[in-house]
Amino acid sequence: MVTTLVELVQGLRARGHEVAVIEPSGFRRFPCPGYRELELAWRPGAEVARRLDALQPDAIHLATEGPLGAAARRHCRRRGWAFTTAFHTRFPEILAEALRLPPAWGYAWFRRFHAASAGVMVPSEGMLAELRGRGFERLRPWSHGVDLGLFAPVPGADLGLPRPVFLYVGRVSYEKNLGAFLGLDLPGSKVVYGVGPLEAELKRRHPGVHWRGVVPRHELPAIYSAADVFVLPSRAETFGLVMLEALACGTPVAAFPVAGPLDVVGEPHDGGGAGVLYDDLRRAALRALDIPRERARARAQQFDWGAVCERFLGWLVPARADGALKAGSSATLRPGVRA
């Protein structure tokens, strides 16, 4: 999500818009319960109100539902300002796993949060259909893109491991269902880049996996390029940007046929596309080995960031009834995690 917001802000500024970002680094913070790697702003209400009043933005977008989003939502309603929101992450599922709360409770709270929004931007058609089924309203389709200049095939890239190399990049967290990948009987090597609350437990349970931690973003293209298949075991993606990054580097994807992979990888699921989607993840991973790398790259080229920025601008609404959006205006984007 952070990557998407950073790319979006750059794209909006390149189009002549002034963008102000209110995010947790300027506030006192505390670890998110059940997910200590995420830091949340502590009692940000007064400061968020002061900043929004000083900015007098033409458009306001709340990127997540945490304390900053709640504070901005509260102030906007107090001022009578309209705003848009986005559903980036399935936090109800994360809370269910981390705190043993029923997912229905989380979705009820999220539904209430987004009910005041003039438009809820959702990154995939599959997720949009699911949220509609859960009673969410004013949903707006808003896909994501990938930096095709940065994420491109790196000739000769090699991780120095026995092949084939099956790769995962992302959070090592509850919602990623990483055990479904790590427990597969696959030839070659399994490699994980990322950290999270389940890292220590999964390392202990799967000592044969190569754990590489976190690397700078500019190193990722060579890592993706060195893999033979990118495996995403999550059944809880809203989009799955890491799949798009892998495809852009020419690495086919293996995943479950659920929202996120269905939108990114596309049809068909028999190895004739950019990846293979099966309920049998081992079968998907092995079949993906036969997919030409140029086909994977071609799929990623369909996700242009220019179109993503234009769609986002199209869904924004004037904060005040007498306002209008134009080039050079100010859209206040509020990421809910440190960007």
N, C-alpha and C positions, 0 to 999 in steps of 0.2 A: 504494500500500500504506500509506504514512504517513497519508494522508487517512482510509482505512478504519479504521486503528487509533485515530486521534484521535477519530473519531465513535464508535467502539465504547467507548472509555474513558469518554466523556461519557455514553453511554447506560447503561453499567453503574453509574456513580456515581449517576445519576438514579434507579436502581432500588435504591439503598441499599447497594451493595457498595463496599468499600474497595479501590481499585486502586493498586498500586505499579508503576511502570514503570522498568525498568533499560535504559538506552539509551546510545549511545556518547558523548554530550556530557560525561559524568562520567569519561572515561578518556582516556589518551593514544591518539592515533589515527594511522592511516596511510591513504593512498589505496588504494582497491581496485585491484589489478593489472588493467590493461586498461579500467578505468572509474573514472578519478581523481575524478570528481564524487562518488562514494560514499566515505564515510569509515568505516573499520572500527576497532574497539577493538584496541589493542595489548596482548597478554598479559593479558587481564582475569580469568584464572581465580581468583586469590586473592580479589580484591575481589568478584566475583560470588558466590563461596562465602560470604564474610562477610555480604553483604547478604541472601542467601537465609536464612542461619541466623538473622540478626537478625529477619527478617520472620516466619519460621515460617508461611508462607502455607498457606491451606486448599486452594488450587488453583494450579497453575503452567501457564502457556501460553508456549511458545517460538514467537515469531512468524516468525523467519527462521533460516537455517542458517549464519550467519556466526560470527565468533569468540565473540560473546556467547552465541549459541545453543548453540554447542559447549561453552562453559564451563558454562553452566547445565545442559545435558544431562549432562555428566560428573559434576557435583556431585549432581544428583538421583539418578543411578544409584548413586553412592557412599553416599548417605543412604537409598536404598531408596524414594525418593519417586516417585510416578506423575506424569505430565505429559502434556499434549497439545501438538501442534505444528500448523503450518499451512504449506501450499504456496501462496505468494502469487505468486512470480515464477519464470519459466523460466530460472534462472541457468545451467543447463547449456548452453542455446543462446547466452547472452551470452558465456560463457567460450569456447565453440567459435569464435565470431566474433572475439572480442578476442584470445585467446591461441592460436588454432588447435588447441585440444584436441578430440578426438573427443567428441561429445555423450554417447556411451555411458559414457565415464569419469565425466562429471559426474553422470549419472543413477545410476550405481552408487554413488557417494559419497552422494548424496542419499537413495537407498533405504536405505543403511546408517544414515544419520543418523535417518531417520524410523522405522526398524524398532523402536526402543525406545519409541516413542510409544504411549500408550493410545488415541489417535485422531488421525488426520491430517485437519485441516479443509481442504476444497478448495472454491473459490468457484464452480465451475460444473460442471454434469453432464458436459459435454464433456471438461473437464480430468480429472474423476474417472475417466471411462472410459479416457482415455489413460494415466493413472498406473496404473490396475489392469492394463492391458495391459503395462506395464513392470515389473510385479511388486511394486508397492507394496501394503501391506495396511492393514487397519483405517482405511479412508478414510471420511470423514464429509462429506456435502454441507452446505455453509454458504455461501449466497449473500450478496451485499452489498446495501447500500441507498444512498439518496441523500437529502440534506437538502432536502426539497421546499420548505421555507421560504426558504432561501437561493437555491436554484436554481429559478427561476421565470421565465417570459417577462418581458422588459423592453421595454415598448412604445416604439417609436421608436428603438431601439438602432441605431447605424450606425457602421461602421468607416471611412467616407469613402473606400471603394474601389469600382471598377466591379463591378457585379453581373452574374451571381450570385457570391456569395462561398463558396468551398470552404475549410473550416477544419480544421486539425489542432491539437490541444493535447496535449502530453505530452513525454516524453523524446525527445531527438534522438539515438537510440542504435541499436546494431546490431539488436536484436531487433524494433524497430518497423517495419523494412522501409519506411522513409519515402520512399526513392527511387521506390517503386512508385506513390506519390501524386504526387510532385513532377514526375515525367516524363510525366504524363497530359496529353493535349491537351484542355483544358477551356476553356470561355468564361469571361469575367469575371476573378476574382482567386483566387489561392491564398495562404492565410495560415497561418503557423506560429507558435505560441506554445510556447516551451520551449527548453531548452538540453541539451547532452550532448556526448559525445566525437566525434560525427560532424558537429557544427554547422559548423565551418570548411570542411570538405570539401564538404558539401552546399550551403552558401552559394555557394561558388565554382562549383559545377556548375549551380546553378539561380538565377542572378541576378535573374530575373523574379519570384521568389517574395517575398512580404512577410514578413520575419522580425521578430517582435515581442518575442522574449526571454521573460522571466518577469515576471508581474504578480501583485499581491496577490490572494489567493483571492476577496475580496469583489468584485473587478472581473470575474471570470469570467462571471457570469450575463449581463451586458450584452454580452460578447464572443460567447458562445454564441448569444444572441438575435439578434445582428447578422448571423450567418452564415445562408446558405441551406441548406447541407448540411455535416454534420460527417463527415469522411472518416477512417476508421481503416484504414491499410494493413497493419497487423501481422497475421501469421499465428501469432503466438506468445503471445497473451494468455491469462492464466488466468481473467480476468473482463473487464476493460476499463471501469473506473469512469468514465472521461471520456465514454464513450458514454452512460452513464446521466445524467450531468450535462447533456450536450447535449440529450438527449430531454426532460429536465425543463424545459428552457428553450424547448421547442417546436421544436427543430431536428432534422430527420430525419437518419438515419445511413446512410452507404454503407460497406460493408466486404466482406471475403471471407467465404464461408460456412464458418467454422471455429469451433472452441471459443472461447468468449468472446462474439463477436458473435451466434452462434446462441442463446446463453442470454439475452443482454441484449435484442437486437432482436426475437427470436422469429420465429415464422412469420406469414404467408407471406413469400416472397422476391420477389414480383412487383410490389411497390409497394402492396400492400393492407394492409401493417402499418405499423410505426413507422420502417421503414428498408428498404433494398434490399441483399441479399446476393447477389453474383455473383462468379464467378471472373474475369470481365471487370470490373475496378474502375471503368473509365471509364463503362461502361454503367450500373453501380450508381449512380455519382455523378449522372449525368444523369437517371436514372429517379427518384431520390430528390427531385429538385426538384418533383415533382408531388404529394408527400405532404403532406396538410394538417398544419399545425403542431399543432393540437389533438390529432391522433391520436398524435403523438410524445409530447406531454405526458401523455396518458392511459396510455401504456405505462410511463412512469417512475413513475407513481403506484402501480403494482403492486409496487414495491420499497420496502416500508415498513421503516424502521430499527428500529421496535419489534420486529417479527418477527425481524429479523437478530440483535438482542441476545438475545432469548429462545432462539433456536436455538443461539447460542454458549454460553449458560449451560447448555443442555441437554446439550451435548457435553463440558463440563468434567468432570473426575474429581477426587475427593478426593486430595490429595497423599499422605496417610497412610491406611493400611487402616482405621483407626478413626475417620476424619474424616467430615464431612458438610458439604454446601454449603447455605447459607441466606442470606437477606437480611442484610446487614451483615457478611458474611464477606469475606475478602481473597483476591482473585484476582490473582496477580502476572503481568502481561503484559509481555513483553520484546520490544519492537520491535528489529529488527536494524539499523535506520538511524535517523538523527537525526529525532526527531519534534517 
